[in-house]
Amino acid sequence: MYLNRPFPVPFQTPNPAPPIAPLPQNSTSWLSAERASSTYITDRFGIRLRTLRKARGMTQLEMSIEFGIDRSFISDVERGKKAISLPLLEVIAIGFGMSMSDLLSDV
């Protein structure tokens, strides 16, 4: 049986989060200092992934074949256009022969 009483705690509307400042529009390259220091983790991880891939002398196509990840997805991740899942982070870490914490260091 339900009691017909008002809810004991008055309902309060949560305060809206402050707006996120947009990235500067004057940057000519997606790989810029402004973007690298941005708050977007997808941008920072994309830069990290591209740096690791190039340090190993791999093209996106070679990485795609070796790791079993679609080349266009790698491109989108590197440009910060797509987020990456934990299972794929693990695949990349294993492919590069490092731990996930090393993969995410400096991100």
Biopython code that builds the backbone (N, CA, C, O; Angstrom):
import numpy as np
from Bio.PDB.StructureBuilder import StructureBuilder

atoms = [
    (1, "MET", "N", (0.842, -1.167, 0.000)),
    (1, "MET", "CA", (0.000, 0.000, 0.000)),
    (1, "MET", "C", (0.890, 1.234, 0.000)),
    (1, "MET", "O", (1.853, 1.311, 0.762)),
    (2, "TYR", "N", (0.572, 2.185, -0.842)),
    (2, "TYR", "CA", (1.354, 3.413, -0.961)),
    (2, "TYR", "C", (0.715, 4.512, -0.144)),
    (2, "TYR", "O", (-0.506, 4.668, -0.123)),
    (3, "LEU", "N", (1.547, 5.257, 0.519)),
    (3, "LEU", "CA", (1.048, 6.401, 1.272)),
    (3, "LEU", "C", (0.991, 7.603, 0.354)),
    (3, "LEU", "O", (1.884, 7.818, -0.465)),
    (4, "ASN", "N", (-0.032, 8.358, 0.492)),
    (4, "ASN", "CA", (-0.219, 9.523, -0.364)),
    (4, "ASN", "C", (0.381, 10.758, 0.321)),
    (4, "ASN", "O", (-0.339, 11.682, 0.701)),
    (5, "ARG", "N", (1.707, 10.756, 0.469)),
    (5, "ARG", "CA", (2.400, 11.883, 1.080)),
    (5, "ARG", "C", (3.410, 12.448, 0.087)),
    (5, "ARG", "O", (3.912, 11.732, -0.779)),
    (6, "PRO", "N", (3.696, 13.721, 0.222)),
    (6, "PRO", "CA", (4.717, 14.287, -0.673)),
    (6, "PRO", "C", (6.084, 13.701, -0.358)),
    (6, "PRO", "O", (6.347, 13.244, 0.755)),
    (7, "PHE", "N", (6.930, 13.726, -1.347)),
    (7, "PHE", "CA", (8.307, 13.258, -1.185)),
    (7, "PHE", "C", (8.975, 14.070, -0.087)),
    (7, "PHE", "O", (8.866, 15.296, -0.107)),
    (8, "PRO", "N", (9.670, 13.447, 0.880)),
    (8, "PRO", "CA", (10.194, 14.171, 2.032)),
    (8, "PRO", "C", (11.284, 15.200, 1.705)),
    (8, "PRO", "O", (11.458, 16.165, 2.450)),
    (9, "VAL", "N", (12.014, 15.009, 0.614)),
    (9, "VAL", "CA", (13.067, 15.964, 0.244)),
    (9, "VAL", "C", (12.573, 16.758, -0.952)),
    (9, "VAL", "O", (12.183, 16.180, -1.966)),
    (10, "PRO", "N", (12.588, 18.091, -0.839)),
    (10, "PRO", "CA", (12.117, 18.869, -1.983)),
    (10, "PRO", "C", (13.017, 18.663, -3.199)),
    (10, "PRO", "O", (14.240, 18.611, -3.076)),
    (11, "PHE", "N", (12.411, 18.550, -4.351)),
    (11, "PHE", "CA", (13.157, 18.353, -5.584)),
    (11, "PHE", "C", (13.868, 19.643, -5.951)),
    (11, "PHE", "O", (13.264, 20.716, -5.967)),
    (12, "GLN", "N", (15.170, 19.529, -6.248)),
    (12, "GLN", "CA", (15.936, 20.697, -6.655)),
    (12, "GLN", "C", (16.527, 20.441, -8.032)),
    (12, "GLN", "O", (17.020, 19.351, -8.320)),
    (13, "THR", "N", (16.469, 21.445, -8.862)),
    (13, "THR", "CA", (17.062, 21.346, -10.184)),
    (13, "THR", "C", (18.572, 21.491, -10.049)),
    (13, "THR", "O", (19.046, 22.455, -9.446)),
    (14, "PRO", "N", (19.341, 20.546, -10.603)),
    (14, "PRO", "CA", (20.799, 20.673, -10.501)),
    (14, "PRO", "C", (21.300, 21.877, -11.292)),
    (14, "PRO", "O", (20.716, 22.267, -12.303)),
    (15, "ASN", "N", (22.390, 22.452, -10.807)),
    (15, "ASN", "CA", (22.993, 23.578, -11.521)),
    (15, "ASN", "C", (23.594, 23.073, -12.822)),
    (15, "ASN", "O", (24.247, 22.030, -12.831)),
    (16, "PRO", "N", (23.391, 23.783, -13.910)),
    (16, "PRO", "CA", (23.987, 23.337, -15.171)),
    (16, "PRO", "C", (25.504, 23.503, -15.126)),
    (16, "PRO", "O", (26.030, 24.403, -14.471)),
    (17, "ALA", "N", (26.186, 22.620, -15.834)),
    (17, "ALA", "CA", (27.649, 22.691, -15.889)),
    (17, "ALA", "C", (28.065, 23.927, -16.675)),
    (17, "ALA", "O", (27.359, 24.355, -17.588)),
    (18, "PRO", "N", (29.205, 24.496, -16.320)),
    (18, "PRO", "CA", (29.663, 25.658, -17.086)),
    (18, "PRO", "C", (29.990, 25.240, -18.514)),
    (18, "PRO", "O", (30.406, 24.104, -18.746)),
    (19, "PRO", "N", (29.809, 26.136, -19.464)),
    (19, "PRO", "CA", (30.082, 25.769, -20.857)),
    (19, "PRO", "C", (31.570, 25.515, -21.080)),
    (19, "PRO", "O", (32.422, 26.104, -20.414)),
    (20, "ILE", "N", (31.861, 24.642, -22.015)),
    (20, "ILE", "CA", (33.246, 24.328, -22.361)),
    (20, "ILE", "C", (33.703, 25.346, -23.403)),
    (20, "ILE", "O", (33.016, 25.599, -24.393)),
    (21, "ALA", "N", (34.863, 25.913, -23.158)),
    (21, "ALA", "CA", (35.388, 26.905, -24.101)),
    (21, "ALA", "C", (35.760, 26.215, -25.409)),
    (21, "ALA", "O", (36.358, 25.139, -25.385)),
    (22, "PRO", "N", (35.418, 26.810, -26.547)),
    (22, "PRO", "CA", (35.763, 26.199, -27.832)),
    (22, "PRO", "C", (37.261, 26.309, -28.103)),
    (22, "PRO", "O", (37.951, 27.174, -27.563)),
    (23, "LEU", "N", (37.740, 25.407, -28.954)),
    (23, "LEU", "CA", (39.143, 25.461, -29.351)),
    (23, "LEU", "C", (39.385, 26.699, -30.208)),
    (23, "LEU", "O", (38.481, 27.138, -30.919)),
    (24, "PRO", "N", (40.576, 27.263, -30.154)),
    (24, "PRO", "CA", (40.874, 28.421, -30.995)),
    (24, "PRO", "C", (40.726, 28.070, -32.467)),
    (24, "PRO", "O", (41.126, 26.986, -32.892)),
    (25, "GLN", "N", (40.161, 28.969, -33.236)),
    (25, "GLN", "CA", (39.924, 28.720, -34.658)),
    (25, "GLN", "C", (41.084, 29.156, -35.539)),
    (25, "GLN", "O", (41.056, 28.906, -36.744)),
    (26, "ASN", "N", (42.100, 29.798, -34.978)),
    (26, "ASN", "CA", (43.189, 30.308, -35.796)),
    (26, "ASN", "C", (44.270, 29.272, -36.077)),
    (26, "ASN", "O", (45.254, 29.584, -36.748)),
    (27, "SER", "N", (44.115, 28.070, -35.588)),
    (27, "SER", "CA", (45.107, 27.025, -35.795)),
    (27, "SER", "C", (44.973, 26.464, -37.207)),
    (27, "SER", "O", (43.867, 26.158, -37.655)),
    (28, "THR", "N", (46.101, 26.329, -37.908)),
    (28, "THR", "CA", (46.055, 25.819, -39.277)),
    (28, "THR", "C", (46.217, 24.313, -39.342)),
    (28, "THR", "O", (45.896, 23.707, -40.365)),
    (29, "SER", "N", (46.704, 23.697, -38.284)),
    (29, "SER", "CA", (46.947, 22.260, -38.284)),
    (29, "SER", "C", (46.179, 21.596, -37.153)),
    (29, "SER", "O", (46.033, 22.171, -36.074)),
    (30, "TRP", "N", (45.691, 20.390, -37.396)),
    (30, "TRP", "CA", (45.007, 19.668, -36.310)),
    (30, "TRP", "C", (46.012, 19.284, -35.243)),
    (30, "TRP", "O", (45.631, 19.097, -34.087)),
    (31, "LEU", "N", (47.297, 19.158, -35.596)),
    (31, "LEU", "CA", (48.338, 18.808, -34.644)),
    (31, "LEU", "C", (49.024, 20.095, -34.211)),
    (31, "LEU", "O", (50.093, 20.443, -34.713)),
    (32, "SER", "N", (48.402, 20.791, -33.282)),
    (32, "SER", "CA", (48.928, 22.079, -32.846)),
    (32, "SER", "C", (49.100, 22.091, -31.335)),
    (32, "SER", "O", (48.568, 21.238, -30.625)),
    (33, "ALA", "N", (49.848, 23.068, -30.861)),
    (33, "ALA", "CA", (50.082, 23.188, -29.414)),
    (33, "ALA", "C", (48.780, 23.444, -28.681)),
    (33, "ALA", "O", (48.571, 22.924, -27.586)),
    (34, "GLU", "N", (47.894, 24.250, -29.280)),
    (34, "GLU", "CA", (46.613, 24.543, -28.635)),
    (34, "GLU", "C", (45.783, 23.277, -28.485)),
    (34, "GLU", "O", (45.162, 23.038, -27.449)),
    (35, "ARG", "N", (45.785, 22.485, -29.528)),
    (35, "ARG", "CA", (44.978, 21.269, -29.499)),
    (35, "ARG", "C", (45.611, 20.221, -28.578)),
    (35, "ARG", "O", (44.898, 19.497, -27.884)),
    (36, "ALA", "N", (46.934, 20.138, -28.569)),
    (36, "ALA", "CA", (47.618, 19.159, -27.731)),
    (36, "ALA", "C", (47.395, 19.448, -26.258)),
    (36, "ALA", "O", (47.368, 18.526, -25.444)),
    (37, "SER", "N", (47.237, 20.710, -25.907)),
    (37, "SER", "CA", (47.024, 21.054, -24.503)),
    (37, "SER", "C", (45.548, 21.211, -24.183)),
    (37, "SER", "O", (45.189, 21.673, -23.100)),
    (38, "SER", "N", (44.688, 20.825, -25.126)),
    (38, "SER", "CA", (43.255, 20.975, -24.903)),
    (38, "SER", "C", (42.762, 19.984, -23.857)),
    (38, "SER", "O", (43.476, 19.062, -23.463)),
    (39, "THR", "N", (41.560, 20.190, -23.430)),
    (39, "THR", "CA", (40.971, 19.299, -22.434)),
    (39, "THR", "C", (40.364, 18.057, -23.071)),
    (39, "THR", "O", (39.872, 17.184, -22.355)),
    (40, "TYR", "N", (40.386, 17.954, -24.378)),
    (40, "TYR", "CA", (39.776, 16.813, -25.053)),
    (40, "TYR", "C", (40.745, 15.634, -25.078)),
    (40, "TYR", "O", (41.777, 15.678, -25.748)),
    (41, "ILE", "N", (40.406, 14.603, -24.355)),
    (41, "ILE", "CA", (41.290, 13.440, -24.273)),
    (41, "ILE", "C", (41.389, 12.728, -25.615)),
    (41, "ILE", "O", (42.410, 12.104, -25.903)),
    (42, "THR", "N", (40.355, 12.808, -26.437)),
    (42, "THR", "CA", (40.428, 12.169, -27.749)),
    (42, "THR", "C", (41.509, 12.819, -28.602)),
    (42, "THR", "O", (42.202, 12.132, -29.352)),
    (43, "ASP", "N", (41.660, 14.138, -28.495)),
    (43, "ASP", "CA", (42.715, 14.835, -29.230)),
    (43, "ASP", "C", (44.089, 14.424, -28.711)),
    (43, "ASP", "O", (44.992, 14.120, -29.490)),
    (44, "ARG", "N", (44.238, 14.418, -27.394)),
    (44, "ARG", "CA", (45.539, 14.094, -26.796)),
    (44, "ARG", "C", (45.933, 12.643, -27.078)),
    (44, "ARG", "O", (47.096, 12.362, -27.369)),
    (45, "PHE", "N", (44.965, 11.716, -26.995)),
    (45, "PHE", "CA", (45.300, 10.322, -27.284)),
    (45, "PHE", "C", (45.620, 10.140, -28.762)),
    (45, "PHE", "O", (46.510, 9.363, -29.107)),
    (46, "GLY", "N", (44.919, 10.834, -29.625)),
    (46, "GLY", "CA", (45.209, 10.743, -31.061)),
    (46, "GLY", "C", (46.631, 11.157, -31.382)),
    (46, "GLY", "O", (47.307, 10.518, -32.187)),
    (47, "ILE", "N", (47.084, 12.230, -30.749)),
    (47, "ILE", "CA", (48.468, 12.682, -30.945)),
    (47, "ILE", "C", (49.445, 11.632, -30.420)),
    (47, "ILE", "O", (50.469, 11.362, -31.049)),
    (48, "ARG", "N", (49.128, 11.042, -29.268)),
    (48, "ARG", "CA", (49.983, 10.002, -28.685)),
    (48, "ARG", "C", (50.058, 8.784, -29.604)),
    (48, "ARG", "O", (51.138, 8.236, -29.823)),
    (49, "LEU", "N", (48.914, 8.360, -30.139)),
    (49, "LEU", "CA", (48.876, 7.191, -31.017)),
    (49, "LEU", "C", (49.692, 7.441, -32.282)),
    (49, "LEU", "O", (50.465, 6.579, -32.701)),
    (50, "ARG", "N", (49.530, 8.595, -32.884)),
    (50, "ARG", "CA", (50.266, 8.926, -34.103)),
    (50, "ARG", "C", (51.771, 8.958, -33.830)),
    (50, "ARG", "O", (52.562, 8.469, -34.637)),
    (51, "THR", "N", (52.161, 9.535, -32.695)),
    (51, "THR", "CA", (53.571, 9.606, -32.321)),
    (51, "THR", "C", (54.163, 8.206, -32.153)),
    (51, "THR", "O", (55.256, 7.931, -32.647)),
    (52, "LEU", "N", (53.442, 7.321, -31.458)),
    (52, "LEU", "CA", (53.929, 5.948, -31.264)),
    (52, "LEU", "C", (54.019, 5.200, -32.596)),
    (52, "LEU", "O", (54.997, 4.497, -32.853)),
    (53, "ARG", "N", (53.014, 5.350, -33.424)),
    (53, "ARG", "CA", (52.998, 4.648, -34.714)),
    (53, "ARG", "C", (54.166, 5.106, -35.583)),
    (53, "ARG", "O", (54.877, 4.284, -36.160)),
    (54, "LYS", "N", (54.359, 6.404, -35.672)),
    (54, "LYS", "CA", (55.447, 6.924, -36.502)),
    (54, "LYS", "C", (56.820, 6.573, -35.927)),
    (54, "LYS", "O", (57.763, 6.336, -36.682)),
    (55, "ALA", "N", (56.940, 6.539, -34.590)),
    (55, "ALA", "CA", (58.215, 6.174, -33.964)),
    (55, "ALA", "C", (58.604, 4.745, -34.321)),
    (55, "ALA", "O", (59.790, 4.418, -34.345)),
    (56, "ARG", "N", (57.639, 3.904, -34.594)),
    (56, "ARG", "CA", (57.914, 2.520, -34.986)),
    (56, "ARG", "C", (57.985, 2.360, -36.498)),
    (56, "ARG", "O", (58.114, 1.246, -37.006)),
    (57, "GLY", "N", (57.900, 3.479, -37.216)),
    (57, "GLY", "CA", (58.024, 3.452, -38.668)),
    (57, "GLY", "C", (56.877, 2.774, -39.375)),
    (57, "GLY", "O", (57.061, 2.196, -40.446)),
    (58, "MET", "N", (55.685, 2.835, -38.789)),
    (58, "MET", "CA", (54.517, 2.164, -39.367)),
    (58, "MET", "C", (53.610, 3.168, -40.065)),
    (58, "MET", "O", (53.453, 4.301, -39.609)),
    (59, "THR", "N", (53.019, 2.744, -41.166)),
    (59, "THR", "CA", (51.951, 3.528, -41.780)),
    (59, "THR", "C", (50.643, 3.116, -41.126)),
    (59, "THR", "O", (50.588, 2.120, -40.405)),
    (60, "GLN", "N", (49.598, 3.881, -41.378)),
    (60, "GLN", "CA", (48.284, 3.499, -40.846)),
    (60, "GLN", "C", (47.847, 2.165, -41.423)),
    (60, "GLN", "O", (47.227, 1.360, -40.727)),
    (61, "LEU", "N", (48.164, 1.923, -42.689)),
    (61, "LEU", "CA", (47.784, 0.662, -43.316)),
    (61, "LEU", "C", (48.515, -0.516, -42.671)),
    (61, "LEU", "O", (47.903, -1.552, -42.410)),
    (62, "GLU", "N", (49.810, -0.371, -42.412)),
    (62, "GLU", "CA", (50.571, -1.439, -41.756)),
    (62, "GLU", "C", (50.039, -1.708, -40.352)),
    (62, "GLU", "O", (49.908, -2.860, -39.937)),
    (63, "MET", "N", (49.732, -0.629, -39.624)),
    (63, "MET", "CA", (49.172, -0.787, -38.283)),
    (63, "MET", "C", (47.810, -1.473, -38.353)),
    (63, "MET", "O", (47.489, -2.322, -37.522)),
    (64, "SER", "N", (47.026, -1.100, -39.340)),
    (64, "SER", "CA", (45.709, -1.691, -39.521)),
    (64, "SER", "C", (45.797, -3.200, -39.736)),
    (64, "SER", "O", (45.051, -3.969, -39.131)),
    (65, "ILE", "N", (46.705, -3.603, -40.591)),
    (65, "ILE", "CA", (46.861, -5.030, -40.898)),
    (65, "ILE", "C", (47.412, -5.783, -39.692)),
    (65, "ILE", "O", (46.911, -6.853, -39.346)),
    (66, "GLU", "N", (48.437, -5.232, -39.054)),
    (66, "GLU", "CA", (49.085, -5.925, -37.938)),
    (66, "GLU", "C", (48.196, -6.014, -36.698)),
    (66, "GLU", "O", (48.202, -7.029, -36.002)),
    (67, "PHE", "N", (47.427, -4.949, -36.419)),
    (67, "PHE", "CA", (46.619, -4.911, -35.199)),
    (67, "PHE", "C", (45.174, -5.349, -35.434)),
    (67, "PHE", "O", (44.439, -5.581, -34.474)),
    (68, "GLY", "N", (44.756, -5.466, -36.695)),
    (68, "GLY", "CA", (43.388, -5.877, -36.989)),
    (68, "GLY", "C", (42.364, -4.782, -36.715)),
    (68, "GLY", "O", (41.241, -5.062, -36.298)),
    (69, "ILE", "N", (42.763, -3.520, -36.954)),
    (69, "ILE", "CA", (41.881, -2.368, -36.757)),
    (69, "ILE", "C", (41.742, -1.671, -38.103)),
    (69, "ILE", "O", (42.727, -1.514, -38.825)),
    (70, "ASP", "N", (40.548, -1.260, -38.441)),
    (70, "ASP", "CA", (40.300, -0.587, -39.711)),
    (70, "ASP", "C", (41.168, 0.664, -39.852)),
    (70, "ASP", "O", (41.282, 1.450, -38.912)),
    (71, "ARG", "N", (41.780, 0.851, -41.024)),
    (71, "ARG", "CA", (42.659, 1.984, -41.246)),
    (71, "ARG", "C", (41.955, 3.320, -41.087)),
    (71, "ARG", "O", (42.526, 4.251, -40.519)),
    (72, "SER", "N", (40.737, 3.434, -41.573)),
    (72, "SER", "CA", (40.018, 4.707, -41.450)),
    (72, "SER", "C", (39.681, 5.009, -39.984)),
    (72, "SER", "O", (39.608, 6.174, -39.591)),
    (73, "PHE", "N", (39.475, 3.961, -39.177)),
    (73, "PHE", "CA", (39.238, 4.177, -37.751)),
    (73, "PHE", "C", (40.501, 4.695, -37.076)),
    (73, "PHE", "O", (40.430, 5.595, -36.239)),
    (74, "ILE", "N", (41.659, 4.134, -37.431)),
    (74, "ILE", "CA", (42.932, 4.628, -36.884)),
    (74, "ILE", "C", (43.108, 6.099, -37.244)),
    (74, "ILE", "O", (43.514, 6.904, -36.406)),
    (75, "SER", "N", (42.805, 6.445, -38.481)),
    (75, "SER", "CA", (42.912, 7.841, -38.912)),
    (75, "SER", "C", (41.995, 8.746, -38.104)),
    (75, "SER", "O", (42.402, 9.825, -37.673)),
    (76, "ASP", "N", (40.762, 8.309, -37.900)),
    (76, "ASP", "CA", (39.803, 9.107, -37.123)),
    (76, "ASP", "C", (40.244, 9.267, -35.675)),
    (76, "ASP", "O", (40.081, 10.341, -35.094)),
    (77, "VAL", "N", (40.800, 8.214, -35.086)),
    (77, "VAL", "CA", (41.286, 8.292, -33.704)),
    (77, "VAL", "C", (42.466, 9.252, -33.626)),
    (77, "VAL", "O", (42.537, 10.077, -32.715)),
    (78, "GLU", "N", (43.387, 9.148, -34.574)),
    (78, "GLU", "CA", (44.556, 10.027, -34.569)),
    (78, "GLU", "C", (44.166, 11.500, -34.725)),
    (78, "GLU", "O", (44.849, 12.380, -34.200)),
    (79, "ARG", "N", (43.088, 11.767, -35.432)),
    (79, "ARG", "CA", (42.631, 13.151, -35.620)),
    (79, "ARG", "C", (41.676, 13.598, -34.519)),
    (79, "ARG", "O", (41.182, 14.725, -34.552)),
    (80, "GLY", "N", (41.408, 12.728, -33.543)),
    (80, "GLY", "CA", (40.519, 13.094, -32.448)),
    (80, "GLY", "C", (39.054, 13.101, -32.830)),
    (80, "GLY", "O", (38.228, 13.670, -32.117)),
    (81, "LYS", "N", (38.725, 12.477, -33.947)),
    (81, "LYS", "CA", (37.336, 12.458, -34.429)),
    (81, "LYS", "C", (36.528, 11.321, -33.814)),
    (81, "LYS", "O", (35.302, 11.399, -33.749)),
    (82, "LYS", "N", (37.201, 10.275, -33.367)),
    (82, "LYS", "CA", (36.506, 9.139, -32.750)),
    (82, "LYS", "C", (37.189, 8.769, -31.447)),
    (82, "LYS", "O", (38.406, 8.886, -31.306)),
    (83, "ALA", "N", (36.384, 8.324, -30.502)),
    (83, "ALA", "CA", (36.896, 7.833, -29.226)),
    (83, "ALA", "C", (37.207, 6.348, -29.382)),
    (83, "ALA", "O", (36.724, 5.687, -30.302)),
    (84, "ILE", "N", (38.013, 5.846, -28.474)),
    (84, "ILE", "CA", (38.448, 4.449, -28.572)),
    (84, "ILE", "C", (37.997, 3.701, -27.323)),
    (84, "ILE", "O", (37.940, 4.277, -26.236)),
    (85, "SER", "N", (37.680, 2.430, -27.476)),
    (85, "SER", "CA", (37.198, 1.622, -26.354)),
    (85, "SER", "C", (38.369, 0.983, -25.606)),
    (85, "SER", "O", (39.491, 0.923, -26.110)),
    (86, "LEU", "N", (38.086, 0.513, -24.404)),
    (86, "LEU", "CA", (39.108, -0.162, -23.610)),
    (86, "LEU", "C", (39.656, -1.415, -24.295)),
    (86, "LEU", "O", (40.870, -1.616, -24.289)),
    (87, "PRO", "N", (38.808, -2.265, -24.885)),
    (87, "PRO", "CA", (39.370, -3.436, -25.569)),
    (87, "PRO", "C", (40.339, -3.061, -26.697)),
    (87, "PRO", "O", (41.348, -3.737, -26.893)),
    (88, "LEU", "N", (40.040, -1.994, -27.434)),
    (88, "LEU", "CA", (40.954, -1.574, -28.495)),
    (88, "LEU", "C", (42.229, -0.959, -27.930)),
    (88, "LEU", "O", (43.302, -1.100, -28.517)),
    (89, "LEU", "N", (42.115, -0.277, -26.792)),
    (89, "LEU", "CA", (43.321, 0.229, -26.132)),
    (89, "LEU", "C", (44.245, -0.927, -25.776)),
    (89, "LEU", "O", (45.463, -0.832, -25.927)),
    (90, "GLU", "N", (43.654, -2.013, -25.303)),
    (90, "GLU", "CA", (44.450, -3.186, -24.950)),
    (90, "GLU", "C", (45.105, -3.796, -26.185)),
    (90, "GLU", "O", (46.271, -4.188, -26.130)),
    (91, "VAL", "N", (44.386, -3.883, -27.283)),
    (91, "VAL", "CA", (44.942, -4.414, -28.532)),
    (91, "VAL", "C", (46.135, -3.563, -28.977)),
    (91, "VAL", "O", (47.167, -4.097, -29.384)),
    (92, "ILE", "N", (45.991, -2.247, -28.898)),
    (92, "ILE", "CA", (47.072, -1.343, -29.310)),
    (92, "ILE", "C", (48.272, -1.479, -28.377)),
    (92, "ILE", "O", (49.414, -1.527, -28.834)),
    (93, "ALA", "N", (48.016, -1.541, -27.078)),
    (93, "ALA", "CA", (49.113, -1.692, -26.115)),
    (93, "ALA", "C", (49.878, -2.984, -26.356)),
    (93, "ALA", "O", (51.109, -2.981, -26.354)),
    (94, "ILE", "N", (49.175, -4.077, -26.561)),
    (94, "ILE", "CA", (49.822, -5.362, -26.834)),
    (94, "ILE", "C", (50.591, -5.287, -28.154)),
    (94, "ILE", "O", (51.714, -5.783, -28.248)),
    (95, "GLY", "N", (49.991, -4.672, -29.166)),
    (95, "GLY", "CA", (50.652, -4.540, -30.466)),
    (95, "GLY", "C", (51.945, -3.749, -30.390)),
    (95, "GLY", "O", (52.915, -4.076, -31.073)),
    (96, "PHE", "N", (51.969, -2.721, -29.574)),
    (96, "PHE", "CA", (53.172, -1.919, -29.396)),
    (96, "PHE", "C", (54.115, -2.505, -28.347)),
    (96, "PHE", "O", (55.211, -1.986, -28.138)),
    (97, "GLY", "N", (53.691, -3.585, -27.684)),
    (97, "GLY", "CA", (54.530, -4.236, -26.684)),
    (97, "GLY", "C", (54.711, -3.414, -25.424)),
    (97, "GLY", "O", (55.806, -3.346, -24.867)),
    (98, "MET", "N", (53.636, -2.793, -24.981)),
    (98, "MET", "CA", (53.703, -1.966, -23.775)),
    (98, "MET", "C", (52.460, -2.175, -22.942)),
    (98, "MET", "O", (51.481, -2.762, -23.403)),
    (99, "SER", "N", (52.503, -1.693, -21.712)),
    (99, "SER", "CA", (51.318, -1.781, -20.859)),
    (99, "SER", "C", (50.338, -0.680, -21.228)),
    (99, "SER", "O", (50.699, 0.289, -21.896)),
    (100, "MET", "N", (49.112, -0.834, -20.794)),
    (100, "MET", "CA", (48.113, 0.208, -21.070)),
    (100, "MET", "C", (48.476, 1.514, -20.367)),
    (100, "MET", "O", (48.211, 2.596, -20.890)),
    (101, "SER", "N", (49.077, 1.414, -19.190)),
    (101, "SER", "CA", (49.470, 2.647, -18.499)),
    (101, "SER", "C", (50.568, 3.369, -19.263)),
    (101, "SER", "O", (50.579, 4.600, -19.306)),
    (102, "ASP", "N", (51.498, 2.625, -19.872)),
    (102, "ASP", "CA", (52.524, 3.261, -20.716)),
    (102, "ASP", "C", (51.896, 3.865, -21.960)),
    (102, "ASP", "O", (52.292, 4.945, -22.399)),
    (103, "LEU", "N", (50.921, 3.175, -22.527)),
    (103, "LEU", "CA", (50.243, 3.693, -23.719)),
    (103, "LEU", "C", (49.551, 5.024, -23.407)),
    (103, "LEU", "O", (49.546, 5.940, -24.229)),
    (104, "LEU", "N", (48.974, 5.117, -22.217)),
    (104, "LEU", "CA", (48.225, 6.325, -21.858)),
    (104, "LEU", "C", (49.059, 7.373, -21.138)),
    (104, "LEU", "O", (48.535, 8.418, -20.750)),
    (105, "SER", "N", (50.354, 7.110, -20.953)),
    (105, "SER", "CA", (51.175, 8.096, -20.254)),
    (105, "SER", "C", (51.269, 9.366, -21.095)),
    (105, "SER", "O", (51.321, 9.317, -22.324)),
    (106, "ASP", "N", (51.288, 10.476, -20.417)),
    (106, "ASP", "CA", (51.356, 11.801, -21.032)),
    (106, "ASP", "C", (50.127, 12.153, -21.869)),
    (106, "ASP", "O", (50.177, 13.073, -22.685)),
    (107, "VAL", "N", (49.051, 11.444, -21.676)),
    (107, "VAL", "CA", (47.796, 11.792, -22.364)),
    (107, "VAL", "C", (47.057, 12.719, -21.454)),
    (107, "VAL", "O", (45.961, 13.168, -21.788)),
]
sb = StructureBuilder()
sb.init_structure("model")
sb.init_model(0)
sb.init_chain("A")
sb.init_seg("    ")
for serial, (resi, resn, name, xyz) in enumerate(atoms, 1):
    if name == "N":
        sb.init_residue(resn, " ", resi, " ")
    sb.init_atom(name, np.array(xyz, "f"), 0.0, 1.0, " ", f" {name:<3s}", serial, name[0])
structure = sb.get_structure()
